[in-house]
Structures are given as C-alpha cells and as structure tokens.
C-alpha cells in the first residue's frame, strides 16, 4: 500500500483525504482541530486515516497540508510583539496608509481606520536611503540599526518587519539590516520587504511584510513541529504545504514566507473543484465553498482559475500572488438578528464552533442558519457520522420566539433566514461574474463545504444557474484539492517604463533572470527539468493610470515577439476588464514583470466506479418545509447507496458523512461515475 494523505486544517475541524496510489481508492475522515498546536490535530488526522484504511506509518508516501493558521492569526488580531524598521522620515507610513474609504461608508466621517498592525511607538527610523533607480543616496548607518532594534526588543518586540524605501530596486540595505538583526538578536523573527514583496508602493509592501512576520512564529513553529513528528513516525517523506497561489512547496520554504499561506485552504478547494468538474465534463464553473462562518466564491473559465496580486485580510492589504477568491460573511454559523429599523439580517457575526448554533447544545443563545435549517427539516439530527448531535426542539423554540418578535411563524422566519443567507452568497458570486462582464447563468456551479448543499439550489435560483455539481465528500474537497496541486513559486520585479521609450533587451534580461531563479528553486524541490514550466506575466497600464491589469505571455512566444504581444494584448485585456481602451491614443506603461514557475506533480488517478448498479431506495422520510409548498414528506437517501446514473426527482434530501444536499421539487439529481451529484433544474 502506498498512501498520499492530504490534511486541511480549519478552525473547527481538520479534514483528511487519503488516496491509495495503487487502486485510486479515496478515504475521507474528520477530526477536531487543535488551535493551540495545529500539528497535534494534523498527526491525529493521519492516525485516523491510517486506522480507517488499515495502514501503517510506513505506508505513507507523501503528506500535503493546507491551513487557516496564518489567516486566523490576523483575524484574531494577534499583533503583540510586532515592530517595524523604516527609512528615516517615513515613520508614519502605516498611520497615513491610503486615503481611500471602503465602499459602504459613504464618506470618511463614518469610517474609523482599523487598528494598526504596529503602533507608532514600535516603529523606528534608520538612516540610509536608496533612490528609485537603485542608486545609493545615503549609506546605511549600521550602529543606528542595531540601536533601533535594541529599543524595539526592550519594548517587547519579538517580530520585526523591515521596509526601507525603494528596496525593490536595490535590496542591499535591507539585506544588511537582516544580517545585523540575525547576528545581534538571534531569537527575533525577521521579515525583509525585499524578500516578501520586491515591488513598489511602500505602504502595501510594508503591510504585506508585517503580516508575514506576524504569522511567522505560528506557522514556522508548528510546521517544524509537525515535520519532526512526521519524520519520527513515517520517515523522511515529502511534506508539502499549500500556498495561496494554488501551488505547494516544501514545509521549510513555506515557513520562511508564511504570508503565502494566507488563503491556502480555499485555494485547495478551487483546485479540487476544477478536477472534479473536469471529470464531470464541465469546463466553465463557479465555485462556492460554504463553511461555518464564511463563503468563498471564485470563477473558473476553461478550467483555468483567475489570479490576483492584491487582496484584503480583514481590513489589511496583502499583496502576494493568490487565486482570486471573494469571501462573504455568510455560513452555517451566521447569526440571524434584527437591526434598529426592524429588518431581518443574517451575519456576518457567527456563533463559531464554541458555543456554536443553539442546536449544538453547547450554550449558544442566538439563532443561526444551521438552526433555521434543522427547524425546516433540511438537516438530520446528527452530523459528521453522528459525532455531533443536534437538538431540533431547542432550535425550533428559538425560532418560535424570534418569529414572535417579527409577527411571523417559526417556519416563515427560518425560511427567510436561509433566503437572506443565500442572497449574501449571491452578492459574492456577482462580484466575480457580473461586475466583470460575465453572465453567471452561463456557468455550472460547484457547491462544497459542510454547508454548501443546504444553499446550492437557492443560490442557483437567484442567478438562473441550471446545473450544480456536488463533488463526493464535499466537506473534504479542500483536502482532495491538495492531491491535484503542483509545486509553484512566484517571482516579481518592478521595472517601470513606457512603450515609447522601453528597452526591449532590459525587459527580456529581467524576465530571464526571474525565470532562472524559478527553475533553480523548483529543481531544489526535487522536480526534474522536463516537468518544469515557466509562465510569464506583465503588469501593464496606460500612462497616467494608478492600477494595472495582468497580461499573460503565451508559452510559445519568446524574445521580441513576447514583448510585442505584451504591448498589443494589453489593450484587449484593458477593454475586457474596464469596457474601454485607448489603443493608438495613449502611451502604455509597464510596471512589474512576473514569472510563475510550476513543477508538475504526479496526480493520483481517480477511477470511475461502475459497481454501484442497484438503484437505491429512500431509507426514510422526513417532514421538510419550503416557502412555496409548506411541509412535505421528503424522501431521504444515503449518498453512498445511490447507483451510478441514478436519477431522483426532488423534493429529496441526500445525506452523507460530512454534508447534506437539499433537492427542491423544481430540481432533479443524478450521480455520475466519479461520485459527483449533478443537480439539474427542470425545464
């Protein structure tokens, strides 16, 4: 037996998917997460998976891991012990930030800036300065650097970010600061902006560097702890970590730049969605990952995900290459409440895992989406294979009281809560579709996550989507996505120049240097040269604009042909993104050159299942409520009993270990050979 085991660590559960490399058999299990030391939950997940398949530690050939540890450290505002070194004269960079007000506040009078990652008293200036072209204007004062760092350490700093002006053009000063800190303060965690994000725009570079050093103690420590335990149990097997860009790297590489792990869990879910959609025969899909607190959505065209180089983690900008994912505060634990104007609202507040929804029986007092679902008969009275018992009577009592305040029945208000939660998710999908000129009804929707099956058809009805794919083990799809990932590294260099005066040789030389770094780093991950791919991208804008669009360079173009394509294709990309272009009227400006180095990994083969031929019958019925038809007797099916190509007309509910799929009367569900449920709306 040779097993590849993937572990996705969430805030509540650690999801595990083991694949037998010989047979393609898939085993999915869940185990409680251990936030105090995530490596404990990780190893417990491995142990549980091995017990399920009857394997031993020596059977494990590879471990893949995605985690929310980095994200949670930011969301929980664990900012203590953070310091910042900046160029003299730029101490207030974090305080000033950007002068834009987030959407929804109307004007700056109502908006309060979020807590700064680093308070002003923990920011120190150091003499020494580089110019924008990389030339030295003032030498670095090394004694001042040591003194500034000593003051930060004495004031409680245990993590120091370094962001010096124009270090993207010349990193010599920052590199020397890093050497001085390592020599004089070896116990302090340090991140250099020239390593984390060698790109212009000082504020975003500083914030990304601070987030990197903020999460470094959590990520680097637990990854090393996990690696040591894995080595003791299973030997020196590959231990690969998912990044936000959808690629994996060695655990030591991820620990050195943990900011790349921020969205590793959702990124793996997108890869899993693409893989299962391709097996089901769909190439253009929308993904919707519904968890306990939030919903992550993304758009996939021709089986290719969209990427972005900028995102927000809570209220903090982070610039690092990542899959383009939009997150909305709507999930199974979202709390239903009434605002000051008497309007019913759902989320973004969440009951979380502790105390959780009222039906969990752990002291929760506020009605949630999960409570609404069980009140309407959409959920069974136990989840996760029976390990979580649900108190349906307590949930219903809460909605009876909640509805009384709104002059509504428990059923009416619970149905309204599910509808509002679905609408919140619709807003997220529209951000990646209609706002970008895409019609959501032209896509199939892949719904996953523990609560994905509860909302799928309601979301689809709002958007006129007629096909939904529910992959096998939807609550564990992020873990499955780890199995189909490649080794991936991203590189960037700022090189601002206008088309009218650009030096083609300089651009090509910079691109070649980045590509050479990519090949060297991927080779160091034990990937042979024939499986290494290089992708070139450019950030381009019209001269005078403040933001860029990304232009991909086809792999078969090189030299001057690649440069000519970059200038020409920019106008098309700009028009597709913004609805207009100025070709022939305005000079074009290159800002950044990017290279994505990909080491293609072996993917386990998922074989179709032709053995399930006997048509499954409902194992029971349950009363379920829909606004249009009221209470109806709804047949219940076990997913693992459905035969290949079996078709079931709604209303019906399909239950499995970690998820429930609700099929209303206007929908039909069938199974395919790979275990996908394909929901199709009746014509």
C-alpha positions, 0 to 999 in steps of 0.5 A: 500500500502506498498512501498520499494523505492530504490534511486541511486544517480549519478552525473547527475541524481538520479534514483528511483525504487519503488516496491509495496510489495503487487502486485510486481508492479515496478515504475521507475522515474528520477530526477536531482541530487543535488551535493551540498546536495545529500539528497535534490535530494534523498527526491525529488526522493521519492516525485516523486515516491510517486506522480507517484504511488499515495502514501503517506509518510506513505506508505513507508516501507523501503528506500535503497540508493546507491551513487557516493558521496564518489567516486566523492569526490576523483575524484574531488580531494577534499583533503583540510583539510586532515592530517595524524598521523604516527609512528615516522620515517615513515613520508614519507610513502605516498611520497615513496608509491610503486615503481611500474609504471602503465602499459602504461608508459613504464618506470618511466621517463614518469610517474609523481606520482599523487598528494598526498592525504596529503602533507608532511607538514600535516603529523606528527610523534608520538612516540610509536611503536608496533612490528609485533607480537603485542608486545609493543616496545615503549609506546605511548607518549600521550602529543606528540599526542595531540601536533601533532594534535594541529599543524595539526588543526592550519594548517587547518586540519579538517580530520585526518587519523591515521596509526601507524605501525603494528596496525593490530596486536595490535590496542591499540595505535591507539585506544588511539590516537582516544580517545585523538583526540575525547576528545581534538578536538571534531569537527575533523573527525577521521579515525583509520587504525585499524578500516578501514583496520586491515591488513598489508602493511602500505602504502595501509592501510594508503591510504585506511584510508585517503580516508575514512576520506576524504569522511567522512564529505560528506557522514556522513553529508548528510546521517544524513541529509537525515535520519532526513528528512526521519524520519520527513516525513515517520517515523522511517523506515529502511534506508539502504545504499549500500556498495561496497561489494554488501551488505547494512547496516544501514545509521549510520554504513555506515557513520562511514566507508564511504570508503565502499561506494566507488563503491556502485552504480555499485555494485547495478547494478551487483546485479540487473543484476544477478536477472534479468538474473536469471529470464531470465534463464541465469546463466553465464553473463557479465555485462556492465553498460554504463553511461555518462562518464564511463563503468563498466564491471564485470563477473558473473559465476553461478550467483555468482559475483567475489570479490576483496580486492584491487582496484584503485580510480583514481590513489589511492589504496583502499583496502576494500572488493568490487565486482570486477568491471573494469571501462573504460573511455568510455560513452555517454559523451566521447569526440571524438578528434584527437591526434598529429599523426592524429588518431581518439580517443574517451575519456576518457575526457567527456563533463559531464552533464554541458555543456554536448554533443553539442546536449544538447544545453547547450554550449558544443563545442566538439563532443561526442558519444551521438552526433555521435549517434543522427547524425546516427539516433540511438537516438530520439530527446528527452530523459528521457520522453522528459525532455531533448531535443536534437538538431540533426542539431547542432550535425550533423554540428559538425560532418560535420566539424570534418569529414572535418578535417579527409577527411571523411563524417559526417556519416563515422566519427560518425560511427567510433566514436561509433566503437572506443567507443565500442572497449574501452568497449571491452578492459574492458570486456577482462580484466575480461574474457580473461586475466583470462582464460575465453572465453567471447563468452561463456557468455550472456551479460547484457547491462544497463545504459542510454547508454548501448543499443546504444553499446550492439550489437557492443560490442557483435560483437567484442567478438562473444557474441550471446545473450544480455539481456536488463533488463526493465528500464535499466537506473534504474537497479542500483536502482532495484539492491538495492531491491535484496541486503542483509545486509553484513559486512566484517571482516579481520585479518592478521595472517601470517604463513606457512603450515609447521609450522601453528597452526591449533587451532590459525587459527580456534580461529581467524576465530571464533572470526571474525565470532562472531563479524559478527553475533553480528553486523548483529543481531544489524541490526535487522536480526534474527539468522536463516537468518544469514550466515557466509562465510569464506575466506583465503588469501593464497600464496606460500612462497616467493610470494608478492600477494595472491589469495582468497580461499573460505571455503565451508559452510559445512566444519568446524574445521580441515577439513576447514583448510585442504581444505584451504591448498589443494584448494589453489593450484587449485585456484593458477593454475586457476588464474596464469596457474601454481602451485607448489603443493608438491614443495613449502611451502604455506603461509597464510596471512589474514583470512576473514569472510563475514557475510550476513543477508538475506533480504526479496526480493520483488517478481517480477511477470511475466506479461502475459497481454501484448498479442497484438503484437505491431506495429512500431509507426514510422520510422526513417532514421538510418545509419550503416557502412555496409548498409548506411541509412535505414528506421528503424522501431521504437517501444515503449518498453512498447507496445511490447507483451510478446514473441514478436519477431522483426527482426532488423534493429529496434530501441526500445525506452523507458523512460530512454534508447534506444536499437539499433537492427542491421539487423544481430540481432533479439529481443524478450521480455520475461515475466519479461520485459527483451529484449533478443537480439539474433544474427542470425545464 
